[in-house]
Amino acid sequence: MIHYHGTPITKRDPNLTKLAGREFCVSYAQPQDAKWCMENAQSVMWDNGAFSTYTRGLPFNKIGYVQWLDDKNWGCNWAVVPDVIGGSVEDQRSFMEDWPYPDHLSCYVWHMDLPLEWLRELVENHSKVAFGSSGKYWKVLSPEWSERADEAWETIDKTGTRPWVHMMRGLKAAGKRWPFASADSTNIARNHGSHKVKKCTKEMADRINAVQSPLRWCSNEP
């Protein structure tokens, strides 16, 4: 599993500079560390910021996001395709229209409260898909979420495809039974410097990155 650490991280020197060479998630909604990450990260996941706009009740600027990515979405970096949290399948299709970047640089989001048939369509047509926790599956690792994740992986397994599956806000799922290729989390950004977490950013990243997920789906895993 590739671990994408969310930004921005306060006090860039030394907290962020200690993480040079790691993988990062940079949101369109909070792009303060974008330039540093482009210059120092091993790879960058560019997030469309839909979660931030949704929680704040703000509109999403699709055109602005696409233009923002113009000098960023290259090489081993990749971007989350615009999506609508709480929207229907038709809403997702609408936001996906006119997406200009190639498939290998793009990640399409399946919201877990949407039909499994929509997940099947995405994995059969795209190389990279993300799970987005939504509806009653909002809380990662809750009983409801875990059951839905099992159903999703059963669906993917039956397609015979081998997609890259990313878990949005899901590094806590690392080491569990689901074979996510990557996940992101703002754990370090939120908790470094906390009196409860007496570790520097590098120590936190070392601990998080050491936890891996299985390569393949096996429904009888714990």
Buried (B, 14 or more C-beta within 10 A) or exposed (E): BBBBBBBBBEEBEEBBBBBEEBBBBBBBBBBBBBEBBBEBBEBBBBBBBBBBBBEEEEEBBBEEBBEBBEEBBEEEBBBBBBBBBEBEBEBBEBBBEEBEBEBEBBBBBBBBBBEBEBBBBBBEEBBBBBBBBBEEBBEBEEEEBBEBBBEBBEBBBEEEBEBBBBBBBBBBBBEBBBBBBBBBBBBBBEEBBEEEBEBBBBEBBEEBBEBEBBEEBEEEEE
